[in-house]
Amino acid sequence: MKKHLKHIAILLLILVAINYISSFAFKRFDLTEDKRYTLSDATINIIKKVDSPIEIDVFLSGDDFPSEFRRLQNETKQLLEEFSSENKNIIFNFINPLEHDATRERNIQQLTDRGLTPMQLSVQESGKASQAIIFPWALASYNNETVLISLVKNKIGTSQQDLVTNSVQHLEYAFADGFSKLTNPKHHKIAVLRGNKQLADKYIANFIKKLGEYYFIAPFTLDSVASNPQKTLETLENFDLIISAKPTEAFTEEEKLVLDQYTMNGGKSLWLIDAVAMEKDSLYNDTGKNFATTRDLNLTDFFFKYGVRVNPVLVSTLYSAPITLAMGEGSESQFQHLRWPYSPLASTNDTHPIVNNLNFVKFDFANQIDTLKNNIKKTILLESAPLTKLEGTPREISLDIVTQDPDPATFNKGNQTLAVLLEGEFTSVYDNRIKPFKLKKERNKSIPTKMIVIADGDVIKNEVFRNAPQELGFDRWTGQTFGNKEFLLNAVNYLLDDNGLINIRSKEITVEFLNQEKIADEKIKWQIINILLPLLLLGAFGVLFNYFRRKKYAH
């Protein structure tokens, strides 16, 4: 007896020791095929830096929204648990702001005022249709700073299931990006070029405001190049990135040399170029017509040397954003959304982190880009739809085109490149050429650097309504929001990213959903199989059991 008690005591001690050790050391295993719960190194590096609590309030909570969004809710919770397992300073709560009818309207207004826009959904379950409102947002707070984190990744024309799939893929990046803004101080500096009649501040205000959440921003004029080019170059090299947003005045050779040497010394750049002079606003006149002409910015040789050419042709496509016009006379006129081939909706099948899982980007009077053979790596970021044609300049553009049926046979030029990423060691534009001024130190070969060229300056242009800048990419006539701001933000983040955060966007996750139509159609069948069939089998077993039992003990 004492021997048995001794064995039991030893076993209990071993169990207590194992339990004690496991309270300090544990391991989580990700057994999913796509490793959706395995955090990237960039995310872990950000999380490890959190030295005081980050409190996250998630408003995607409740039981009355579609099953797809309950899936997003579960995926969000599981991801936050992964974050918390890496660092106990990450604390999260799920809050349902619509739970109580008495405070429902007040909560909706308060959240909307903070920028958390509600989302209205169509619920199709059990063969019935209904509407539901959700807040797919989170608020992350750290050291008295708060950032908004969107949990939904919109894309025009997608179903709710595809929307949720896109959103689940985007979750890790959304939270890691939010944490990075809270924990990492700004250190990169961006120069917004001035002096060549670029877009006025009010037309780029929305994007610049967004960039200011991540980087230091300052205007930089090239006017001083004429008097002191060397000093201008030295000052420009204090910036990590330059943005030239739709210049309309030609660059001088001195300005080009400064920009070229900035690139040679490793400077990054984002160019939004119009090779054709044409504005949509210029059509809103008595005739509804205007001429599109070639715009010479004196940059052809500049980009040619780097490996691209922006051609002075207009990209016209059948897959485009509409134009909104007042049709009719006087008080009978109505606003209508009409086909407008000069506003291409651009996308790509590439999984590059800049464009992966990206909404359509809207262009206006875009030009076509050719890529040229050299040692620079080129990645096509955006292109038009296959049904595209190219129109040379000069050309008359008329609003009358909206009343004409297009001939699809003429849209036969296939996908046309509208934005391209260049990476590598660039050769100077002025290599083996006479330079417009003497440099203290010149480079004919760059250190590794990056550049993005976009063949339309309007990609960065926000609407201005009642003298107030609107959301970049938002069309107030149709209510649609295009992917312009996200694309440009991704582009800048990629050009300046030094911790690999942007690469999280390439993560691919497969989310499987139940077929709601099939569930509704086969509901009775599966209820019979799952409820009635087990009862019938149990009843049959009872009858047979009693039959054989009586037969066995009958005598």
C-alpha positions as CSV (number, residue, x, y, z in Angstrom):
1,M,0.0,0.0,0.0
2,K,2.8,2.4,0.9
3,K,4.5,1.6,-2.4
4,H,1.4,2.6,-4.3
5,L,1.0,5.8,-2.4
6,K,4.7,6.6,-3.1
7,H,4.1,6.1,-6.9
8,I,1.0,8.3,-6.7
9,A,2.9,11.1,-4.9
10,I,5.7,11.0,-7.4
11,L,3.2,11.2,-10.3
12,L,1.5,14.2,-8.7
13,L,4.8,15.9,-8.1
14,I,5.7,15.4,-11.8
15,L,2.4,16.8,-12.9
16,V,2.7,19.8,-10.7
17,A,6.3,20.4,-12.0
18,I,5.2,20.2,-15.6
19,N,2.3,22.6,-15.0
20,Y,4.6,25.0,-13.2
21,I,7.1,25.0,-16.0
22,S,4.4,25.3,-18.7
23,S,3.2,28.5,-17.0
24,F,6.5,30.1,-18.0
25,A,7.3,28.4,-21.3
26,F,4.8,27.6,-24.0
27,K,4.8,27.2,-27.7
28,R,2.0,28.0,-30.3
29,F,2.0,25.9,-33.5
30,D,0.5,27.2,-36.7
31,L,-0.9,24.1,-38.5
32,T,-2.7,26.1,-41.3
33,E,-1.5,25.4,-44.8
34,D,-1.1,29.1,-45.6
35,K,0.6,29.9,-42.3
36,R,-1.9,32.7,-41.7
37,Y,-1.1,32.9,-37.9
38,T,2.6,33.0,-38.4
39,L,3.7,36.6,-38.0
40,S,6.2,38.1,-40.3
41,D,9.6,39.2,-39.0
42,A,8.8,42.8,-39.7
43,T,5.6,42.6,-37.5
44,I,7.5,40.8,-34.7
45,N,10.2,43.5,-34.7
46,I,7.6,46.2,-34.3
47,I,5.7,44.3,-31.6
48,K,8.9,43.7,-29.6
49,K,9.5,47.4,-29.3
50,V,6.3,48.1,-27.5
51,D,7.4,48.9,-23.9
52,S,4.1,50.1,-22.5
53,P,0.5,49.0,-23.1
54,I,-1.1,49.4,-26.5
55,E,-4.9,49.2,-25.9
56,I,-7.0,48.2,-29.0
57,D,-10.7,48.6,-29.1
58,V,-12.2,46.5,-31.9
59,F,-15.8,47.6,-32.9
60,L,-16.4,44.5,-35.2
61,S,-18.5,42.8,-32.6
62,G,-22.1,41.5,-32.5
63,D,-24.1,38.5,-33.6
64,D,-26.5,40.0,-36.2
65,F,-24.2,40.5,-39.1
66,P,-23.4,38.1,-42.0
67,S,-21.5,34.9,-41.4
68,E,-18.7,36.2,-43.7
69,F,-18.1,39.1,-41.3
70,R,-18.3,36.8,-38.3
71,R,-15.4,35.1,-40.0
72,L,-13.5,38.4,-40.2
73,Q,-14.3,39.0,-36.5
74,N,-12.8,35.6,-35.6
75,E,-9.7,36.1,-37.7
76,T,-9.2,39.5,-36.1
77,K,-9.4,38.0,-32.7
78,Q,-7.0,35.2,-33.5
79,L,-4.5,37.6,-35.0
80,L,-4.6,39.9,-31.9
81,E,-4.1,36.8,-29.7
82,E,-0.9,36.1,-31.7
83,F,0.2,39.7,-31.1
84,S,-0.6,39.4,-27.4
85,S,1.3,36.1,-27.2
86,E,4.4,37.9,-28.5
87,N,4.1,40.9,-26.2
88,K,1.8,41.1,-23.2
89,N,1.6,44.9,-23.6
90,I,-0.8,44.4,-26.4
91,I,-4.3,44.4,-24.9
92,F,-7.5,44.2,-26.9
93,N,-11.2,44.4,-26.3
94,F,-14.2,43.7,-28.6
95,I,-17.0,46.3,-28.3
96,N,-20.4,46.3,-29.9
97,P,-21.4,50.0,-30.3
98,L,-24.9,49.0,-31.5
99,E,-25.7,46.6,-28.7
100,H,-28.1,48.9,-26.8
101,D,-30.9,50.7,-28.6
102,A,-30.9,53.6,-26.2
103,T,-27.3,54.5,-27.1
104,R,-27.2,53.2,-30.7
105,E,-27.7,56.5,-32.6
106,R,-25.4,58.4,-30.2
107,N,-22.6,55.9,-30.6
108,I,-23.0,55.9,-34.4
109,Q,-22.7,59.7,-34.5
110,Q,-19.7,59.7,-32.2
111,L,-17.8,57.1,-34.1
112,T,-18.6,58.7,-37.4
113,D,-17.3,62.0,-36.1
114,R,-14.0,60.3,-35.3
115,G,-13.7,59.1,-38.9
116,L,-15.0,55.5,-38.3
117,T,-17.4,55.3,-41.1
118,P,-20.2,52.7,-40.7
119,M,-20.7,50.0,-43.3
120,Q,-24.1,48.9,-44.5
121,L,-24.4,45.2,-45.5
122,S,-26.9,43.1,-47.3
123,V,-27.5,39.9,-45.3
124,Q,-28.5,36.8,-47.3
125,E,-29.1,33.9,-44.9
126,S,-31.7,31.2,-44.7
127,G,-33.2,32.4,-48.0
128,K,-34.0,35.9,-46.5
129,A,-32.6,39.3,-47.3
130,S,-32.0,42.0,-44.7
131,Q,-29.8,45.0,-43.9
132,A,-27.2,45.3,-41.2
133,I,-24.8,48.1,-40.1
134,I,-21.3,47.3,-38.8
135,F,-18.2,49.3,-37.8
136,P,-15.2,47.4,-39.2
137,W,-12.7,49.5,-37.4
138,A,-10.3,49.4,-34.5
139,L,-8.7,52.1,-32.4
140,A,-5.2,51.6,-31.1
141,S,-3.9,53.8,-28.3
142,Y,-0.3,54.1,-27.0
143,N,1.2,56.8,-24.8
144,N,-1.7,59.2,-25.4
145,E,-1.6,58.7,-29.1
146,T,-4.4,57.0,-31.1
147,V,-4.6,55.7,-34.6
148,L,-7.6,54.4,-36.6
149,I,-7.2,50.9,-38.1
150,S,-9.6,49.9,-40.9
151,L,-10.4,46.1,-40.8
152,V,-12.1,46.1,-44.2
153,K,-10.2,46.2,-47.6
154,N,-12.6,47.5,-50.2
155,K,-12.4,46.7,-53.9
156,I,-14.9,47.8,-56.5
157,G,-17.2,45.1,-57.8
158,T,-16.3,42.4,-55.3
159,S,-18.8,40.2,-53.4
160,Q,-19.0,40.2,-49.6
161,Q,-17.0,36.9,-49.5
162,D,-14.2,38.3,-51.7
163,L,-14.2,41.5,-49.6
164,V,-13.7,39.5,-46.4
165,T,-11.0,37.4,-48.0
166,N,-9.2,40.6,-49.1
167,S,-9.7,42.0,-45.6
168,V,-8.3,38.9,-43.8
169,Q,-5.2,39.1,-46.1
170,H,-4.8,42.7,-45.1
171,L,-5.2,42.4,-41.4
172,E,-1.6,41.8,-40.3
173,Y,-0.4,44.8,-42.4
174,A,-3.2,47.0,-41.1
175,F,-2.3,46.4,-37.5
176,A,1.4,46.4,-38.0
177,D,1.2,49.6,-39.9
178,G,-0.9,51.2,-37.1
179,F,1.6,49.9,-34.4
180,S,4.5,51.3,-36.4
181,K,2.9,54.8,-36.5
182,L,2.5,54.7,-32.8
183,T,5.9,53.3,-31.8
184,N,8.3,54.5,-34.5
185,P,9.3,58.2,-34.5
186,K,9.4,59.8,-37.9
187,H,12.8,60.0,-39.5
188,H,12.5,60.0,-43.3
189,K,12.1,63.4,-45.0
190,I,10.1,64.0,-48.3
191,A,10.5,67.0,-50.6
192,V,7.5,68.0,-52.7
193,L,9.0,69.7,-55.7
194,R,7.9,73.2,-56.7
195,G,9.0,75.6,-59.4
196,N,7.8,73.8,-62.5
197,K,4.1,74.6,-62.0
198,Q,3.2,71.4,-60.3
199,L,-0.3,70.9,-58.8
200,A,-1.3,73.6,-56.3
201,D,-1.3,72.6,-52.6
202,K,-5.1,72.3,-52.3
203,Y,-5.1,69.6,-55.0
204,I,-2.6,67.4,-53.2
205,A,-3.6,68.3,-49.7
206,N,-5.4,65.0,-48.8
207,F,-2.5,62.8,-49.8
208,I,0.2,65.0,-48.2
209,K,-1.8,65.0,-45.0
210,K,-1.8,61.2,-45.0
211,L,1.9,61.1,-45.7
212,G,2.5,63.4,-42.8
213,E,1.4,60.6,-40.5
214,Y,4.5,58.7,-41.4
215,Y,7.1,61.2,-42.7
216,F,8.4,64.8,-42.5
217,I,7.1,66.8,-45.5
218,A,8.4,70.0,-46.9
219,P,8.1,71.9,-50.2
220,F,11.3,72.3,-52.2
221,T,11.7,74.8,-55.1
222,L,14.2,74.3,-57.9
223,D,14.3,78.0,-58.6
224,S,17.6,78.4,-56.8
225,V,19.2,76.1,-59.3
226,A,19.7,79.1,-61.7
227,S,21.8,81.0,-59.1
228,N,23.5,78.3,-57.1
229,P,23.0,74.7,-58.4
230,Q,25.6,73.1,-56.2
231,K,24.0,74.4,-53.0
232,T,20.6,73.4,-54.3
233,L,21.8,69.8,-54.9
234,E,23.4,69.7,-51.4
235,T,20.2,70.8,-49.8
236,L,18.1,68.4,-51.8
237,E,20.2,65.5,-50.7
238,N,19.0,66.1,-47.1
239,F,15.7,64.5,-48.3
240,D,15.1,60.8,-48.7
241,L,12.4,61.1,-51.4
242,I,11.2,63.7,-53.9
243,I,7.7,63.9,-55.3
244,S,7.0,65.8,-58.5
245,A,3.2,66.0,-58.9
246,K,2.1,66.9,-62.4
247,P,4.7,69.5,-63.5
248,T,3.5,71.6,-66.4
249,E,6.6,73.7,-67.1
250,A,9.7,72.3,-68.8
251,F,12.7,71.5,-66.7
252,T,16.0,73.3,-67.5
253,E,19.2,71.3,-68.1
254,E,20.6,72.6,-64.8
255,E,17.5,71.4,-62.9
256,K,17.7,68.0,-64.6
257,L,21.4,67.6,-63.6
258,V,20.5,68.4,-60.0
259,L,17.8,65.8,-60.1
260,D,20.0,63.3,-61.9
261,Q,22.8,63.7,-59.3
262,Y,20.3,63.4,-56.5
263,T,19.4,60.0,-58.0
264,M,23.0,59.0,-58.4
265,N,23.6,59.6,-54.7
266,G,20.8,57.2,-53.8
267,G,17.8,59.6,-53.6
268,K,14.3,58.0,-54.3
269,S,11.7,59.7,-56.5
270,L,8.1,59.5,-57.4
271,W,7.1,61.1,-60.7
272,L,3.6,61.8,-61.8
273,I,3.9,63.0,-65.4
274,D,1.5,64.3,-68.0
275,A,2.9,64.1,-71.5
276,V,-0.3,65.4,-72.9
277,A,-1.9,68.7,-72.0
278,M,-5.6,68.1,-71.4
279,E,-7.9,68.8,-68.4
280,K,-11.4,67.5,-67.9
281,D,-12.5,70.9,-66.5
282,S,-11.7,72.5,-69.8
283,L,-14.5,70.6,-71.5
284,Y,-17.2,72.2,-69.3
285,N,-17.7,75.1,-71.6
286,D,-20.3,76.2,-74.2
287,T,-18.9,73.9,-76.9
288,G,-18.0,70.9,-74.7
289,K,-14.8,70.6,-76.6
290,N,-11.0,71.2,-76.3
291,F,-7.8,70.1,-77.9
292,A,-5.3,67.7,-76.4
293,T,-1.8,68.6,-77.2
294,T,1.7,67.3,-76.5
295,R,3.3,68.7,-73.3
296,D,7.1,69.0,-73.6
297,L,8.7,68.8,-70.1
298,N,12.2,68.3,-71.5
299,L,12.3,65.0,-69.6
300,T,12.3,62.6,-72.5
301,D,16.1,61.9,-72.4
302,F,16.0,62.0,-68.6
303,F,13.6,59.0,-68.3
304,F,14.9,57.3,-71.5
305,K,18.3,56.9,-69.9
306,Y,16.7,55.3,-66.8
307,G,14.8,52.9,-69.0
308,V,11.3,54.3,-69.6
309,R,9.6,56.5,-72.1
310,V,6.3,58.4,-71.4
311,N,4.6,58.7,-74.8
312,P,2.4,61.7,-75.7
313,V,-0.6,59.6,-76.6
314,L,-3.9,59.2,-74.7
315,V,-5.0,55.8,-73.3
316,S,-8.7,55.2,-74.1
317,T,-10.4,52.1,-72.7
318,L,-13.8,50.5,-72.4
319,Y,-13.1,49.7,-68.8
320,S,-13.1,53.2,-67.2
321,A,-14.7,55.4,-64.6
322,P,-17.9,57.3,-65.8
323,I,-18.2,61.0,-66.3
324,T,-21.2,62.8,-64.6
325,L,-23.0,65.3,-66.8
326,A,-26.3,67.2,-66.5
327,M,-28.5,65.9,-69.3
328,G,-31.7,67.7,-70.4
329,E,-33.0,71.2,-70.5
330,G,-33.5,73.6,-67.6
331,S,-35.4,72.3,-64.6
332,E,-35.8,68.9,-66.4
333,S,-32.1,68.2,-66.5
334,Q,-30.7,65.3,-64.5
335,F,-27.2,64.2,-63.6
336,Q,-26.3,61.0,-65.3
337,H,-23.2,58.7,-65.1
338,L,-22.0,58.2,-68.7
339,R,-19.3,56.1,-70.2
340,W,-16.0,58.0,-70.5
341,P,-13.1,56.2,-72.1
342,Y,-10.4,58.7,-71.0
343,S,-10.6,57.8,-67.3
344,P,-9.0,54.3,-67.3
345,L,-9.4,52.1,-64.2
346,A,-6.0,50.5,-63.8
347,S,-5.1,47.3,-62.0
348,T,-2.6,44.5,-62.3
349,N,-2.3,40.7,-61.6
350,D,1.1,41.3,-60.1
351,T,1.5,40.4,-56.4
352,H,4.1,43.1,-55.7
353,P,3.5,44.6,-52.3
354,I,2.7,48.0,-53.7
355,V,-0.3,46.7,-55.7
356,N,-1.3,43.4,-54.1
357,N,-4.9,43.3,-53.1
358,L,-5.4,46.9,-54.4
359,N,-8.6,48.5,-55.4
360,F,-8.8,50.0,-59.0
361,V,-6.8,53.2,-59.4
362,K,-8.5,56.0,-61.4
363,F,-6.6,57.9,-64.1
364,D,-7.6,60.9,-66.2
365,F,-6.2,61.4,-69.7
366,A,-3.4,58.9,-68.9
367,N,-0.4,58.4,-71.2
368,Q,1.3,55.2,-72.2
369,I,4.7,54.1,-70.9
370,D,7.3,52.0,-72.8
371,T,10.0,50.1,-71.0
372,L,13.4,50.0,-72.5
373,K,16.2,47.5,-72.2
374,N,19.0,48.3,-69.8
375,N,20.3,47.0,-66.5
376,I,17.5,48.4,-64.4
377,K,14.8,46.1,-62.9
378,K,11.4,47.2,-64.1
379,T,8.1,46.1,-62.5
380,I,4.8,47.1,-64.1
381,L,2.6,48.3,-61.3
382,L,-0.5,49.4,-63.1
383,E,-1.9,48.9,-66.6
384,S,-5.1,49.5,-68.5
385,A,-7.7,46.8,-69.3
386,P,-7.1,44.7,-72.4
387,L,-9.8,46.6,-74.4
388,T,-7.7,49.7,-75.0
389,K,-6.7,51.9,-77.8
390,L,-4.1,54.7,-78.2
391,E,-5.0,58.1,-79.5
392,G,-2.3,60.4,-80.8
393,T,-2.1,64.2,-80.3
394,P,-3.0,66.9,-81.2
395,R,-6.6,65.6,-81.0
396,E,-10.0,67.2,-80.3
397,I,-11.7,65.8,-77.3
398,S,-15.5,66.3,-77.1
399,L,-18.2,65.5,-74.6
400,D,-20.3,64.3,-77.5
401,I,-18.4,60.9,-77.2
402,V,-20.7,59.9,-74.4
403,T,-23.7,59.8,-76.8
404,Q,-21.8,57.5,-79.3
405,D,-21.6,53.7,-79.1
406,P,-17.9,52.6,-79.1
407,D,-16.7,50.0,-81.5
408,P,-15.0,47.3,-79.4
409,A,-13.0,46.2,-82.5
410,T,-11.0,49.5,-82.4
411,F,-9.9,48.9,-78.8
412,N,-7.3,46.3,-79.8
413,K,-4.0,47.5,-78.3
414,G,-4.2,45.3,-75.2
415,N,-3.0,46.2,-71.7
416,Q,-1.0,49.5,-71.7
417,T,1.5,50.3,-68.9
418,L,0.5,53.3,-66.8
419,A,2.9,53.0,-63.8
420,V,6.3,51.4,-63.5
421,L,8.8,50.8,-60.7
422,L,12.5,51.1,-61.5
423,E,15.1,49.6,-59.2
424,G,18.9,49.2,-59.4
425,E,22.1,51.1,-60.2
426,F,21.1,53.9,-62.6
427,T,23.4,55.4,-65.2
428,S,23.6,59.2,-65.2
429,V,21.7,61.1,-67.9
430,Y,24.8,63.2,-68.4
431,D,27.3,60.3,-68.6
432,N,29.7,61.2,-71.5
433,R,27.8,64.4,-72.0
434,I,28.8,68.1,-71.5
435,K,27.2,69.1,-68.2
436,P,25.4,72.4,-67.8
437,F,27.5,73.3,-64.7
438,K,30.5,72.0,-62.9
439,L,30.0,69.8,-59.8
440,K,32.3,69.4,-56.9
441,K,31.8,65.7,-57.0
442,E,29.9,63.9,-59.8
443,R,28.6,60.4,-60.2
444,N,28.0,58.6,-63.4
445,K,26.7,55.5,-61.7
446,S,24.2,55.5,-58.9
447,I,24.3,53.6,-55.7
448,P,21.3,51.2,-55.6
449,T,18.1,53.2,-55.5
450,K,14.4,53.2,-56.7
451,M,12.1,55.4,-58.7
452,I,8.4,55.2,-59.7
453,V,7.0,56.8,-62.9
454,I,3.3,57.3,-63.3
455,A,1.9,58.5,-66.6
456,D,-0.7,60.8,-65.2
457,G,-0.5,63.6,-62.7
458,D,-4.2,63.4,-61.8
459,V,-3.7,60.2,-59.9
460,I,-2.6,62.3,-56.9
461,K,-5.1,65.1,-57.5
462,N,-8.0,65.3,-55.0
463,E,-11.3,67.1,-55.8
464,V,-11.9,70.4,-54.2
465,F,-15.5,71.1,-53.1
466,R,-16.5,74.5,-51.6
467,N,-12.8,75.3,-51.3
468,A,-12.2,72.2,-49.2
469,P,-10.0,69.3,-50.3
470,Q,-11.9,66.0,-50.6
471,E,-10.8,62.5,-50.0
472,L,-8.3,61.4,-52.7
473,G,-9.9,58.8,-54.9
474,F,-13.5,59.6,-53.7
475,D,-16.0,60.4,-56.5
476,R,-18.8,62.4,-54.8
477,W,-21.1,61.9,-57.8
478,T,-21.0,58.1,-57.8
479,G,-20.1,57.5,-54.1
480,Q,-17.2,55.2,-55.1
481,T,-13.8,55.4,-53.6
482,F,-10.9,54.3,-55.9
483,G,-7.5,53.0,-54.7
484,N,-5.5,56.1,-55.6
485,K,-4.5,57.1,-52.1
486,E,-3.6,53.6,-51.0
487,F,-1.6,53.0,-54.2
488,L,0.5,56.2,-53.7
489,L,0.9,55.5,-50.0
490,N,2.1,52.0,-50.7
491,A,4.4,53.4,-53.4
492,V,6.0,55.9,-51.0
493,N,6.3,53.3,-48.2
494,Y,8.0,50.9,-50.6
495,L,10.4,53.5,-51.8
496,L,11.4,54.4,-48.2
497,D,10.7,51.2,-46.4
498,D,13.7,50.0,-44.4
499,N,12.1,47.4,-42.2
500,G,10.2,45.2,-44.7
501,L,6.8,46.3,-43.4
502,I,5.4,46.8,-46.8
503,N,6.2,43.2,-47.8
504,I,3.5,42.0,-45.4
505,R,1.0,43.0,-48.1
506,S,2.2,40.1,-50.3
507,K,0.9,37.6,-47.8
508,E,-1.7,35.3,-49.4
509,I,-4.5,33.8,-47.3
510,T,-7.2,31.5,-48.5
511,V,-10.5,31.9,-46.7
512,E,-13.2,29.2,-47.3
513,F,-16.9,30.1,-46.9
514,L,-20.1,28.1,-46.8
515,N,-22.4,28.5,-49.8
516,Q,-25.4,30.4,-48.5
517,E,-27.6,29.6,-51.5
518,K,-26.9,25.9,-51.2
519,I,-27.5,26.0,-47.5
520,A,-31.0,27.6,-48.1
521,D,-31.8,25.1,-50.9
522,E,-30.7,22.0,-48.9
523,K,-31.7,23.2,-45.4
524,I,-34.5,20.6,-44.9
525,K,-32.4,17.8,-46.3
526,W,-29.5,18.4,-43.8
527,Q,-31.9,19.0,-40.9
528,I,-33.4,15.5,-41.7
529,I,-29.9,14.0,-41.9
530,N,-28.6,15.6,-38.7
531,I,-31.7,15.4,-36.5
532,L,-34.3,12.9,-37.8
533,L,-31.8,10.2,-39.1
534,P,-30.0,9.8,-35.8
535,L,-33.3,9.4,-34.0
536,L,-34.5,6.8,-36.6
537,L,-31.2,4.9,-36.3
538,L,-31.4,5.0,-32.5
539,G,-35.0,3.8,-32.6
540,A,-34.1,0.9,-35.0
541,F,-31.3,-0.1,-32.7
542,G,-33.6,-0.2,-29.7
543,V,-36.2,-2.3,-31.6
544,L,-33.5,-4.8,-32.8
545,F,-31.9,-4.9,-29.4
546,N,-35.2,-5.7,-27.6
547,Y,-36.1,-8.3,-30.3
548,F,-32.8,-10.2,-30.0
549,R,-32.9,-9.9,-26.2
550,R,-36.4,-11.4,-25.9
551,K,-35.4,-14.1,-28.4
552,K,-32.3,-15.0,-26.5
553,Y,-34.0,-15.2,-23.1
554,A,-37.4,-16.5,-24.3
555,H,-36.8,-19.9,-22.7
